[in-house]
Amino acid sequence: LSAADKINMGFKGTFVTHGRGRGIVVATGMQTELGIIANMLQEKEVQTPLQQRMVMFGKKLSLLVLFLCGLFLLAGWLRGEEIGQMILTSISLAVAAIPEALPAVITISLALAAKRMIRFNCLIRKLPAVETLGSVTYICTDKTGTLTKNKMEVESVFFNGILYDPVSLLAEPKEGELFLLLQAMKLNNDSVVDEQERIKGDSTEIALWELATQMNMAKEQWPRLAEIAFDAERKLMTTFHRHQNRVISFTKGAPDMLLGLCELPDKESIEQKVNELASMGQRVLGFAYRYWDDVPDNPESKLHETGMQFLGLTGLADQPRDEVAAAVAQCRVAGIIPVMITGDHLLTAKAIAKRMGILSHQEDLCITGRELASLDSNDFLDKVEKVKVYARVSPEQKLIIVKTLQEKGHFVAMTGDGVNDAPSLRRANIGIAMGITGTDVAKEAAHMILIDDNFSTIVKAVKEGRRIYDNILKFIKYLMTTNAGELWTLLLGPFLGLPVALLPIHILWINLVSDGLPAISLSFEKAEDDIMNRPPRPPGQSIFDGGRGLHIIWVGIFMAIIALLSQAWAIQNGLHWQTIVFNVICLSQMGHVLAIRFETRSFFGKKMFTNKPLIVSVVIAFLLQWLVTYVPVLQKIFKTEALSLNEFLFVGLLSSAVFWAVEIEKWVSRRSKKAGMML
């Protein structure tokens, strides 16, 4: 049994509100429920998709670089080159191939994204969570406060055989038993109004108070004389009030308990109405009354809750947030499956899930914690992708849900607010704690804190996560293409009889300065138009998929060809060949970064100047390159020489070739996509 189903147990943190009793300690330390939760928190956190892909990328790149450097060193030694010079050149080759700026650029981009997400009411505790949001395939969310307003409201009132909503009830004359029903809502109620005119109390009683207040019922008219307090066994509460020299008692509670204590001619029709309201996702309360000559002896005895006259029913519900249905629909379009985990009764949970769009197909399943406990791991593994609603599950079961979905290859976002949610929050690919209702333990275990406790905020965060991952891919493409250009330039030059084109300081300048600023600026790029109309990236997808690997190879080779042609031409004409090659590669980068900021759309369009930081960074990189080329102090450091105007114009013309080549590539891609859609 889950903790919620153990009716004869008390747990640390439970408040005893009334009565007396004797307890026997049955567990201490790590054997208690809190101890079990603490033990589950020791599990190792799962790597984010970006971390997994970057680890794989780093291993493959390291092996490739070692192979190429060894090949280059061996070829030079066989040709009779000086071994010391070849070792230095091989090191330069390794520096050229490895994108030193990439870790810094990724970290800065994630930090900037985390700062932006504060505007969406998302507080990021762990930077990789920003990117993880973009890969989420399942969102397992609590109902109360996240999908709903965390505020009970009366949705329907059943009186005298007619079902009313609050608006239609307002038009009815407040007399007879309807008057008594509204008085029962206001008087059989422990809610109070504080000095700031705020209603405090149980959320259900506040909802009844508010409805009665709307109907102009005054609590002070009939003073309370005695009461029979609510308890879980009776599921009833009774209060006694003085009215016109008589005493009246009002009783409210669970209809299944109340109806048997009332004098009813047609009990079956009322029970049918109770089931109808419950199937609509409403919490149903019944009301009854009885007159007394005076307050009965021993008024706290439950024996006085008999012989009552039935007044009516109320159906209450925690209303869904206005924006949730649209957010759930957006999740489905984006290929993300929302799953509701709640402590409600299964019928109530099912009705609310249907209203929100979480249950939308006949094959969608709803199961309880008891049913989940009866399934073995293989059975649950087969069913987990069909289950959209979980009712009354334990903390251990929430952890099982996360693990099983991950075993199926999904990236899971899990929301939670209590101490018992901490293990599943920690284990999930992204744990999301509630900022308003969340405990400190839940917040500490989570990757992200939802400041407004709103499900639609998670969807906004997913969009931001996808945007930042797209931009990470863009600057990986940018950095790797540049490094490929340097690599091919250094690797092919000696084989073509040309001297080594770049010095180590040139390579470091390109990798750390010329690469860094434009790459960081790519993180400000706006989201692509279809970003939430496409499925999440497959977990096993490489960062070189989607044509990025091919792009890096051909543009890198094209950049190297331009650099080597400029080197050969400059040597033949007795010009400053090393400075020319250095500038050609740096300025080719600027053209490349402007071209790849959009995946398929042309640079020349309505959004040409939407990323102002990128335009500014390109201008700054150009000015820095000009300073390195023309300032005497920097010339000594970077071994450069001033270029004539014609030389500089020649460099600019050659460098622009990369920009136009990538624009042509995108144009061909757009035409191919359009042709495919027409077919």
C-alpha positions as CSV (number, residue, x, y, z in Angstrom):
1,L,0.0,0.0,0.0
2,S,1.1,3.6,-0.6
3,A,1.4,5.9,2.4
4,A,-1.9,7.6,1.4
5,D,-3.8,4.2,1.7
6,K,-2.4,3.3,5.2
7,I,-5.3,4.4,7.4
8,N,-3.7,3.4,10.7
9,M,-0.3,5.0,10.3
10,G,1.1,8.4,11.3
11,F,4.2,9.9,9.6
12,K,6.7,12.5,10.6
13,G,5.4,15.9,9.4
14,T,1.8,15.0,10.0
15,F,-0.3,17.4,12.1
16,V,-2.6,16.1,14.7
17,T,-5.5,18.5,14.9
18,H,-7.8,17.1,17.6
19,G,-8.4,14.0,19.8
20,R,-6.0,11.8,21.7
21,G,-4.4,8.5,21.1
22,R,-1.4,6.2,21.6
23,G,1.2,5.5,19.0
24,I,3.7,2.7,18.5
25,V,6.9,3.4,16.7
26,V,7.3,0.9,13.9
27,A,10.3,2.3,12.0
28,T,13.2,4.8,12.6
29,G,15.9,6.4,10.5
30,M,16.2,5.2,6.9
31,Q,13.3,2.7,7.4
32,T,10.8,5.6,7.7
33,E,9.0,7.1,4.8
34,L,11.2,10.2,4.9
35,G,14.3,7.9,5.2
36,I,13.2,5.9,2.1
37,I,12.8,9.3,0.2
38,A,16.3,10.3,1.4
39,N,17.7,7.0,0.2
40,M,16.1,7.5,-3.3
41,L,17.8,10.9,-3.5
42,Q,21.2,9.2,-3.6
43,E,20.6,8.1,-7.2
44,K,23.0,9.4,-9.8
45,E,21.6,12.2,-12.0
46,V,21.0,11.5,-15.7
47,Q,23.2,13.3,-18.2
48,T,21.4,15.9,-20.3
49,P,21.1,15.4,-24.1
50,L,23.6,18.1,-24.8
51,Q,26.1,16.5,-22.4
52,Q,25.7,13.1,-24.0
53,R,26.1,14.5,-27.5
54,M,29.1,16.6,-26.6
55,V,30.8,13.7,-24.8
56,M,30.3,11.6,-28.0
57,F,31.4,14.5,-30.2
58,G,34.5,15.2,-28.1
59,K,35.7,11.5,-28.2
60,K,35.2,11.3,-32.0
61,L,36.9,14.6,-32.6
62,S,39.9,13.8,-30.4
63,L,40.5,10.5,-32.2
64,L,40.2,12.2,-35.6
65,V,42.6,15.0,-34.7
66,L,45.1,12.5,-33.3
67,F,44.9,10.5,-36.5
68,L,45.3,13.5,-38.8
69,C,48.2,15.0,-36.7
70,G,50.0,11.6,-36.7
71,L,49.4,11.2,-40.5
72,F,50.7,14.8,-41.1
73,L,53.8,14.2,-38.9
74,L,54.5,10.9,-40.6
75,A,54.1,12.3,-44.1
76,G,56.5,15.2,-43.3
77,W,59.1,12.9,-41.8
78,L,59.0,10.7,-44.8
79,R,59.5,13.7,-47.0
80,G,62.6,14.6,-45.1
81,E,61.2,17.7,-43.3
82,E,62.8,18.9,-40.1
83,I,61.2,16.9,-37.3
84,G,61.1,19.9,-34.8
85,Q,59.3,22.0,-37.3
86,M,56.9,19.2,-38.2
87,I,56.0,18.6,-34.5
88,L,55.3,22.4,-34.1
89,T,53.1,22.3,-37.2
90,S,51.3,19.2,-36.0
91,I,50.5,20.9,-32.7
92,S,49.2,23.9,-34.8
93,L,47.1,21.5,-36.7
94,A,45.6,20.1,-33.5
95,V,44.9,23.6,-32.3
96,A,43.2,24.4,-35.6
97,A,41.0,21.3,-35.5
98,I,39.8,21.6,-31.9
99,P,37.2,24.4,-31.2
100,E,38.7,25.8,-28.0
101,A,36.0,28.5,-27.8
102,L,33.1,25.9,-27.9
103,P,32.8,25.1,-24.1
104,A,33.0,28.8,-23.2
105,V,30.5,29.8,-25.9
106,I,28.0,27.0,-24.8
107,T,28.3,28.0,-21.2
108,I,27.8,31.7,-21.9
109,S,24.8,31.0,-24.2
110,L,23.1,28.8,-21.6
111,A,23.7,31.5,-19.0
112,L,22.2,34.2,-21.2
113,A,19.2,31.9,-21.9
114,A,18.7,31.2,-18.2
115,K,18.6,35.0,-17.7
116,R,16.0,35.4,-20.4
117,M,13.9,32.6,-19.0
118,I,13.3,34.6,-15.8
119,R,10.8,36.6,-18.0
120,F,8.8,33.4,-18.5
121,N,8.7,32.8,-14.7
122,C,11.3,30.0,-14.9
123,L,14.3,30.0,-12.6
124,I,17.1,27.8,-13.9
125,R,19.1,26.1,-11.1
126,K,21.3,24.0,-13.4
127,L,22.5,25.4,-16.7
128,P,22.2,22.3,-18.8
129,A,18.5,22.3,-18.0
130,V,18.0,25.1,-20.5
131,E,18.9,22.9,-23.4
132,T,17.3,19.8,-22.0
133,L,13.9,21.5,-22.2
134,G,14.2,21.4,-26.0
135,S,14.6,17.6,-26.0
136,V,11.7,16.8,-23.7
137,T,9.3,14.2,-25.0
138,Y,7.1,13.7,-21.9
139,I,5.9,16.2,-19.3
140,C,4.6,14.5,-16.2
141,T,2.8,17.1,-14.2
142,D,0.9,17.5,-11.0
143,K,-2.7,18.7,-11.4
144,T,-3.4,21.0,-8.5
145,G,-2.0,24.5,-8.9
146,T,-0.1,23.5,-12.1
147,L,-2.9,22.5,-14.5
148,T,-5.6,24.1,-12.3
149,K,-5.9,27.4,-10.4
150,N,-5.6,25.7,-7.0
151,K,-8.9,27.4,-6.1
152,M,-12.1,25.4,-5.6
153,E,-15.2,26.9,-7.2
154,V,-18.8,25.8,-7.0
155,E,-19.8,24.7,-10.6
156,S,-23.2,23.3,-10.0
157,V,-26.0,23.2,-7.4
158,F,-28.7,20.5,-7.4
159,F,-31.8,21.6,-5.7
160,N,-35.5,20.4,-5.9
161,G,-34.7,18.1,-8.8
162,I,-33.1,20.8,-10.9
163,L,-29.4,21.3,-11.6
164,Y,-28.3,25.0,-11.5
165,D,-25.1,26.7,-12.3
166,P,-24.2,29.7,-10.0
167,V,-25.4,32.3,-12.6
168,S,-28.8,30.7,-13.0
169,L,-29.2,30.1,-9.3
170,L,-28.7,33.9,-8.7
171,A,-32.0,34.5,-10.5
172,E,-34.0,32.1,-8.3
173,P,-35.9,33.6,-5.3
174,K,-34.0,33.0,-2.0
175,E,-36.8,31.5,0.0
176,G,-37.9,28.2,1.5
177,E,-35.4,25.3,1.4
178,L,-33.2,27.1,-1.2
179,F,-32.7,29.8,1.4
180,L,-31.8,27.1,4.0
181,L,-29.4,25.4,1.5
182,L,-27.5,28.7,1.0
183,Q,-27.5,29.3,4.7
184,A,-26.0,25.9,5.2
185,M,-23.2,26.7,2.9
186,K,-22.4,29.9,4.9
187,L,-23.0,28.7,8.4
188,N,-21.7,25.1,8.3
189,N,-18.3,26.6,7.5
190,D,-15.2,27.4,9.4
191,S,-13.8,30.0,7.0
192,V,-13.0,33.4,8.5
193,V,-12.4,36.9,7.1
194,D,-9.2,38.5,8.3
195,E,-8.4,42.2,8.9
196,Q,-7.5,42.6,5.2
197,E,-10.9,41.3,4.1
198,R,-9.3,38.1,2.9
199,I,-11.1,34.8,3.3
200,K,-9.0,32.1,5.1
201,G,-9.8,28.5,5.5
202,D,-10.2,25.2,3.6
203,S,-10.4,25.7,-0.1
204,T,-13.7,23.9,-0.4
205,E,-15.3,25.9,2.4
206,I,-14.0,29.1,0.9
207,A,-15.8,28.2,-2.4
208,L,-19.1,27.6,-0.5
209,W,-18.7,30.8,1.5
210,E,-18.1,32.8,-1.7
211,L,-21.2,31.4,-3.4
212,A,-23.4,32.1,-0.4
213,T,-21.9,35.6,-0.2
214,Q,-22.8,36.2,-3.8
215,M,-26.4,35.2,-2.9
216,N,-26.4,37.8,0.0
217,M,-26.3,35.3,2.8
218,A,-25.1,36.8,6.1
219,K,-23.3,34.5,8.5
220,E,-23.9,36.7,11.6
221,Q,-27.7,36.2,11.6
222,W,-27.8,32.7,13.1
223,P,-25.1,32.2,15.8
224,R,-23.4,28.8,16.1
225,L,-24.3,27.1,19.4
226,A,-22.5,23.7,19.0
227,E,-21.0,21.5,16.4
228,I,-20.1,17.9,15.5
229,A,-16.6,18.2,14.0
230,F,-15.8,16.5,10.7
231,D,-13.9,13.2,10.8
232,A,-12.7,10.8,8.1
233,E,-14.9,8.0,9.4
234,R,-18.2,9.8,9.2
235,K,-17.2,12.2,6.4
236,L,-19.8,14.7,7.8
237,M,-19.8,18.0,9.7
238,T,-22.8,19.3,11.7
239,T,-23.4,22.8,13.2
240,F,-26.3,23.9,15.5
241,H,-27.7,27.5,15.2
242,R,-30.3,29.6,17.0
243,H,-33.0,31.0,14.8
244,Q,-36.4,32.5,15.8
245,N,-36.5,30.8,19.2
246,R,-35.7,27.5,17.6
247,V,-32.5,25.5,16.9
248,I,-31.6,24.3,13.5
249,S,-28.7,21.9,12.6
250,F,-27.0,21.9,9.2
251,T,-25.1,18.9,8.1
252,K,-22.7,18.7,5.1
253,G,-20.5,15.9,3.8
254,A,-20.1,13.0,1.5
255,P,-23.4,12.1,-0.2
256,D,-22.9,8.4,0.3
257,M,-22.9,8.9,4.0
258,L,-25.4,11.7,4.2
259,L,-28.2,10.3,2.1
260,G,-28.6,7.2,4.4
261,L,-29.3,9.6,7.3
262,C,-32.0,11.6,5.6
263,E,-35.8,10.9,5.1
264,L,-35.9,10.6,1.3
265,P,-38.7,9.4,-1.0
266,D,-36.5,9.1,-4.1
267,K,-32.9,8.3,-3.0
268,E,-31.9,6.5,-6.2
269,S,-32.4,9.6,-8.4
270,I,-30.3,11.7,-6.1
271,E,-27.5,9.0,-6.1
272,Q,-27.7,9.0,-9.9
273,K,-27.2,12.8,-9.9
274,V,-24.2,12.3,-7.5
275,N,-22.6,9.9,-9.9
276,E,-23.3,12.3,-12.8
277,L,-21.6,15.2,-11.1
278,A,-18.6,13.0,-10.1
279,S,-18.2,11.8,-13.7
280,M,-17.9,15.5,-14.7
281,G,-14.8,15.8,-12.4
282,Q,-16.6,17.6,-9.6
283,R,-16.3,17.0,-5.9
284,V,-19.8,16.5,-4.6
285,L,-21.1,17.5,-1.2
286,G,-24.6,17.0,0.2
287,F,-26.5,19.2,2.6
288,A,-29.3,18.5,5.1
289,Y,-31.1,20.1,8.0
290,R,-33.2,19.3,11.1
291,Y,-35.1,21.5,13.5
292,W,-34.8,21.1,17.3
293,D,-36.6,22.6,20.2
294,D,-33.3,23.2,21.9
295,V,-29.7,22.2,21.7
296,P,-29.7,18.4,22.3
297,D,-27.9,16.9,25.2
298,N,-24.3,15.9,24.4
299,P,-24.4,17.9,21.1
300,E,-21.1,16.5,19.9
301,S,-22.5,13.0,19.6
302,K,-22.9,11.7,16.0
303,L,-26.2,10.1,17.1
304,H,-27.9,13.5,16.4
305,E,-27.1,13.2,12.6
306,T,-30.3,11.3,11.9
307,G,-33.9,12.0,10.8
308,M,-32.7,14.9,8.6
309,Q,-34.3,16.6,5.7
310,F,-32.3,16.6,2.5
311,L,-31.5,20.1,1.1
312,G,-29.4,19.6,-2.0
313,L,-26.0,18.9,-3.6
314,T,-23.1,21.1,-4.7
315,G,-20.5,20.1,-7.3
316,L,-17.1,21.8,-6.8
317,A,-14.0,21.7,-8.9
318,D,-10.6,23.2,-9.1
319,Q,-10.9,25.0,-12.4
320,P,-8.3,24.4,-15.1
321,R,-6.2,27.5,-15.8
322,D,-7.5,29.4,-18.8
323,E,-4.4,28.8,-20.9
324,V,-3.8,25.1,-20.1
325,A,-5.9,23.6,-22.8
326,A,-4.1,25.7,-25.5
327,A,-0.7,24.7,-23.9
328,V,-1.6,21.0,-23.9
329,A,-2.7,21.3,-27.6
330,Q,0.7,23.0,-28.3
331,C,2.5,20.1,-26.6
332,R,0.8,17.6,-28.9
333,V,1.7,19.6,-32.0
334,A,5.3,19.8,-30.8
335,G,5.4,16.0,-30.3
336,I,5.4,16.2,-26.5
337,I,3.1,14.0,-24.4
338,P,1.6,15.6,-21.3
339,V,0.8,13.2,-18.5
340,M,-1.2,14.1,-15.4
341,I,-0.3,12.7,-11.9
342,T,-2.8,13.5,-9.2
343,G,-4.0,12.5,-5.8
344,D,-7.7,12.8,-6.9
345,H,-10.1,9.9,-7.3
346,L,-9.6,8.2,-10.7
347,L,-13.0,9.3,-12.1
348,T,-12.4,12.9,-11.1
349,A,-8.9,12.8,-12.6
350,K,-10.2,11.3,-15.9
351,A,-12.9,14.0,-16.3
352,I,-10.4,16.8,-15.7
353,A,-7.9,15.2,-18.1
354,K,-10.5,15.0,-20.8
355,R,-11.5,18.6,-20.3
356,M,-7.9,19.7,-20.7
357,G,-7.2,17.5,-23.7
358,I,-4.7,15.2,-21.9
359,L,-7.0,12.3,-22.6
360,S,-7.9,12.6,-26.3
361,H,-7.8,9.0,-27.7
362,Q,-9.7,5.9,-26.8
363,E,-6.5,3.9,-26.3
364,D,-5.2,6.4,-23.7
365,L,-5.1,4.7,-20.3
366,C,-5.8,5.9,-16.7
367,I,-4.5,3.8,-13.8
368,T,-4.3,4.1,-10.0
369,G,-1.3,3.6,-7.8
370,R,-2.8,0.3,-6.6
371,E,-3.1,-0.9,-10.2
372,L,0.4,0.2,-11.0
373,A,1.7,-1.8,-8.0
374,S,0.1,-4.9,-9.3
375,L,2.0,-4.7,-12.7
376,D,5.4,-6.2,-13.1
377,S,8.1,-4.2,-14.7
378,N,7.7,-5.8,-18.1
379,D,3.9,-5.2,-18.2
380,F,4.3,-1.6,-17.2
381,L,7.1,-1.1,-19.8
382,D,4.6,-2.3,-22.4
383,K,1.8,0.1,-21.2
384,V,3.7,3.2,-20.0
385,E,3.5,5.1,-23.3
386,K,-0.3,4.7,-23.3
387,V,-0.9,5.9,-19.8
388,K,-1.9,9.6,-19.7
389,V,-3.3,9.8,-16.1
390,Y,-2.0,8.4,-12.8
391,A,-4.2,8.7,-9.7
392,R,-3.1,8.2,-6.1
393,V,0.5,7.1,-6.8
394,S,3.3,6.9,-4.2
395,P,6.7,8.7,-4.4
396,E,8.4,5.4,-5.3
397,Q,5.9,4.9,-8.1
398,K,6.6,8.4,-9.5
399,L,10.2,7.4,-9.6
400,I,9.3,4.1,-11.4
401,I,7.3,6.1,-14.0
402,V,10.3,8.3,-14.8
403,K,12.7,5.4,-15.0
404,T,10.3,3.4,-17.2
405,L,9.8,6.3,-19.7
406,Q,13.6,6.8,-19.8
407,E,14.0,3.1,-20.4
408,K,11.7,3.6,-23.4
409,G,14.2,6.2,-24.7
410,H,12.2,9.3,-23.7
411,F,13.4,12.6,-22.1
412,V,11.1,13.3,-19.1
413,A,10.2,16.5,-17.4
414,M,8.6,15.9,-14.0
415,T,6.9,18.5,-11.8
416,G,6.6,18.3,-8.0
417,D,6.3,20.4,-4.9
418,G,6.6,18.1,-1.8
419,V,9.5,16.3,-0.1
420,N,8.2,13.0,-1.5
421,D,8.6,14.4,-5.0
422,A,12.3,15.0,-4.6
423,P,13.6,11.6,-5.8
424,S,11.6,11.7,-9.1
425,L,12.6,15.4,-9.6
426,R,16.3,14.5,-9.3
427,R,16.0,11.4,-11.5
428,A,14.0,13.1,-14.3
429,N,15.9,14.6,-17.3
430,I,14.5,17.9,-16.0
431,G,12.9,18.2,-12.6
432,I,10.6,21.2,-12.2
433,A,9.8,22.3,-8.7
434,M,6.9,24.6,-7.9
435,G,8.0,28.1,-6.8
436,I,4.8,29.0,-4.8
437,T,3.9,25.7,-3.1
438,G,7.2,23.9,-3.5
439,T,9.2,22.8,-0.4
440,D,12.9,23.6,-0.1
441,V,13.8,19.9,-0.5
442,A,11.9,19.8,-3.9
443,K,13.6,23.0,-5.1
444,E,17.0,21.7,-4.1
445,A,16.5,18.5,-6.1
446,A,15.0,20.2,-9.2
447,H,16.8,21.6,-12.2
448,M,14.3,24.4,-12.7
449,I,11.8,26.2,-10.5
450,L,8.5,27.3,-11.9
451,I,7.9,30.7,-10.2
452,D,4.2,30.9,-11.1
453,D,3.4,27.1,-10.8
454,N,1.8,27.3,-14.2
455,F,1.8,24.4,-16.8
456,S,1.7,26.8,-19.7
457,T,5.0,28.3,-18.5
458,I,6.6,24.9,-19.0
459,V,5.6,25.0,-22.7
460,K,7.1,28.5,-23.1
461,A,10.3,27.2,-21.5
462,V,10.3,24.2,-23.9
463,K,10.1,26.7,-26.8
464,E,13.1,28.6,-25.4
465,G,15.0,25.3,-24.8
466,R,14.4,24.4,-28.5
467,R,15.5,27.8,-29.6
468,I,18.8,27.7,-27.6
469,Y,19.5,24.2,-28.8
470,D,19.0,25.3,-32.4
471,N,21.4,28.2,-31.8
472,I,23.9,25.9,-30.1
473,L,23.8,23.7,-33.3
474,K,24.4,26.9,-35.4
475,F,27.5,28.0,-33.5
476,I,28.8,24.4,-33.5
477,K,28.3,24.4,-37.3
478,Y,30.0,27.8,-37.4
479,L,33.0,26.9,-35.2
480,M,33.5,23.5,-36.7
481,T,33.4,24.8,-40.3
482,T,36.0,27.5,-39.5
483,N,38.2,24.9,-37.8
484,A,37.7,22.6,-40.8
485,G,38.8,25.4,-43.1
486,E,42.0,26.0,-41.0
487,L,42.6,22.3,-40.8
488,W,42.4,21.7,-44.6
489,T,44.5,24.9,-45.2
490,L,47.3,23.6,-42.9
491,L,47.0,20.0,-44.1
492,L,46.8,20.5,-47.8
493,G,49.2,23.4,-48.1
494,P,52.5,21.5,-47.6
495,F,51.2,18.7,-49.9
496,L,50.7,21.3,-52.7
497,G,54.2,22.6,-52.2
498,L,53.1,25.7,-50.2
499,P,54.6,26.8,-46.9
500,V,52.5,26.5,-43.7
501,A,49.9,29.2,-44.1
502,L,49.3,30.2,-40.5
503,L,51.3,30.6,-37.3
504,P,50.1,29.2,-34.0
505,I,49.2,32.8,-32.8
506,H,47.0,33.3,-35.9
507,I,45.2,30.0,-35.1
508,L,44.6,31.0,-31.5
509,W,43.4,34.5,-32.6
510,I,40.9,32.9,-35.0
511,N,39.7,30.2,-32.5
512,L,39.4,32.5,-29.4
513,V,38.7,36.0,-30.7
514,S,37.3,35.9,-34.3
515,D,35.2,32.7,-33.5
516,G,34.0,33.6,-30.0
517,L,32.1,36.9,-30.3
518,P,30.0,36.0,-33.4
519,A,29.3,32.5,-32.0
520,I,28.0,34.0,-28.7
521,S,25.9,36.4,-30.7
522,L,24.2,33.5,-32.5
523,S,22.6,32.6,-29.1
524,F,20.5,35.8,-29.5
525,E,19.0,34.5,-32.8
526,K,15.2,34.4,-32.7
527,A,13.3,31.1,-32.9
528,E,12.6,29.6,-36.3
529,D,8.9,29.9,-37.4
530,D,8.2,26.1,-37.1
531,I,10.1,25.5,-33.9
532,M,6.9,24.2,-32.0
533,N,5.5,22.5,-35.0
534,R,8.2,19.8,-35.2
535,P,8.8,16.8,-33.0
536,P,11.6,16.7,-30.3
537,R,15.0,15.8,-31.5
538,P,15.6,12.0,-31.3
539,P,17.7,11.2,-28.2
540,G,20.3,9.4,-30.3
541,Q,20.6,12.1,-32.9
542,S,24.1,13.3,-33.6
543,I,25.0,17.0,-33.7
544,F,26.1,16.3,-37.3
545,D,22.7,15.0,-38.5
546,G,20.4,17.1,-40.6
547,G,23.1,17.9,-43.2
548,R,25.4,19.8,-40.7
549,G,28.2,17.3,-41.1
550,L,28.1,17.6,-44.9
551,H,27.9,21.4,-44.6
552,I,31.0,21.5,-42.3
553,I,33.0,19.4,-44.7
554,W,32.2,21.1,-48.0
555,V,32.3,24.7,-46.7
556,G,35.5,23.9,-44.8
557,I,37.1,22.6,-48.0
558,F,35.8,25.6,-50.0
559,M,37.2,28.0,-47.4
560,A,40.6,26.2,-47.6
561,I,40.6,26.3,-51.4
562,I,40.0,30.1,-51.3
563,A,42.8,30.5,-48.7
564,L,45.3,28.4,-50.6
565,L,44.5,30.1,-53.9
566,S,45.0,33.5,-52.3
567,Q,48.3,32.2,-50.8
568,A,49.6,30.9,-54.1
569,W,48.6,34.1,-55.9
570,A,50.2,36.3,-53.2
571,I,53.5,34.3,-53.3
572,Q,53.6,34.4,-57.1
573,N,53.2,38.2,-57.0
574,G,55.5,38.8,-54.1
575,L,52.8,40.1,-51.7
576,H,52.3,39.7,-48.0
577,W,50.9,36.2,-48.4
578,Q,50.7,35.2,-44.7
579,T,48.7,38.3,-43.8
580,I,46.5,37.8,-46.8
581,V,45.7,34.2,-45.9
582,F,45.1,35.2,-42.2
583,N,42.6,37.9,-43.3
584,V,40.9,35.7,-45.9
585,I,40.1,33.0,-43.3
586,C,38.9,35.6,-40.7
587,L,36.7,37.5,-43.0
588,S,35.3,34.3,-44.6
589,Q,34.1,33.4,-41.1
590,M,32.2,36.7,-40.9
591,G,30.4,35.9,-44.2
592,H,29.7,32.4,-43.1
593,V,28.2,33.4,-39.7
594,L,25.8,35.8,-41.4
595,A,24.7,33.1,-43.9
596,I,24.0,30.3,-41.4
597,R,22.0,32.4,-38.9
598,F,18.9,31.1,-40.7
599,E,18.6,27.4,-41.4
600,T,16.9,27.7,-44.8
601,R,15.6,31.3,-45.1
602,S,17.8,33.8,-47.0
603,F,19.8,36.4,-45.1
604,F,18.1,39.1,-47.2
605,G,14.6,39.4,-45.7
606,K,12.4,41.0,-43.1
607,K,14.4,39.5,-40.3
608,M,17.8,40.6,-41.6
609,F,18.4,43.0,-38.6
610,T,16.5,41.1,-35.9
611,N,19.8,39.9,-34.3
612,K,21.5,43.2,-33.6
613,P,24.2,41.6,-31.3
614,L,25.3,39.5,-34.3
615,I,25.6,42.4,-36.7
616,V,27.5,44.4,-34.0
617,S,29.9,41.4,-33.3
618,V,30.7,41.0,-37.0
619,V,31.5,44.7,-37.2
620,I,33.7,44.5,-34.1
621,A,35.5,41.4,-35.4
622,F,36.1,43.2,-38.7
623,L,37.6,46.2,-36.8
624,L,39.7,44.0,-34.6
625,Q,41.1,42.3,-37.7
626,W,41.8,45.7,-39.2
627,L,43.7,46.7,-36.1
628,V,45.8,43.5,-36.1
629,T,46.7,44.1,-39.7
630,Y,47.5,47.8,-39.6
631,V,48.6,48.8,-36.0
632,P,52.4,48.6,-35.8
633,V,52.5,47.3,-32.2
634,L,50.0,44.5,-33.0
635,Q,51.9,43.7,-36.3
636,K,55.0,42.7,-34.2
637,I,52.9,40.4,-32.0
638,F,50.9,38.8,-34.8
639,K,53.6,38.9,-37.5
640,T,51.4,40.8,-39.9
641,E,52.1,43.5,-42.5
642,A,49.9,46.3,-43.8
643,L,48.0,45.5,-46.9
644,S,47.4,48.0,-49.7
645,L,43.9,49.1,-50.6
646,N,43.8,46.8,-53.7
647,E,45.1,43.9,-51.6
648,F,42.4,44.5,-49.0
649,L,39.7,44.8,-51.6
650,F,40.9,41.5,-53.1
651,V,40.8,39.9,-49.7
652,G,37.2,41.1,-49.1
653,L,36.1,39.9,-52.6
654,L,37.5,36.4,-52.0
655,S,36.1,36.2,-48.5
656,S,32.6,37.0,-49.6
657,A,32.6,33.8,-51.8
658,V,31.7,31.7,-48.7
659,F,28.7,33.8,-47.9
660,W,27.3,33.5,-51.5
661,A,28.0,29.8,-51.6
662,V,26.0,29.1,-48.5
663,E,23.1,31.3,-49.7
664,I,23.0,29.3,-52.9
665,E,23.0,26.1,-50.8
666,K,19.9,27.3,-48.8
667,W,18.2,28.4,-52.1
668,V,18.7,24.9,-53.5
669,S,17.4,23.4,-50.2
670,R,14.2,25.6,-50.3
671,R,13.5,24.7,-53.9
672,S,14.0,21.0,-53.1
673,K,11.7,21.2,-50.1
674,K,9.0,23.1,-52.1
675,A,9.2,20.5,-54.9
676,G,8.9,17.7,-52.4
677,M,5.7,19.3,-50.9
678,M,4.2,19.6,-54.4
679,L,4.8,16.0,-55.1
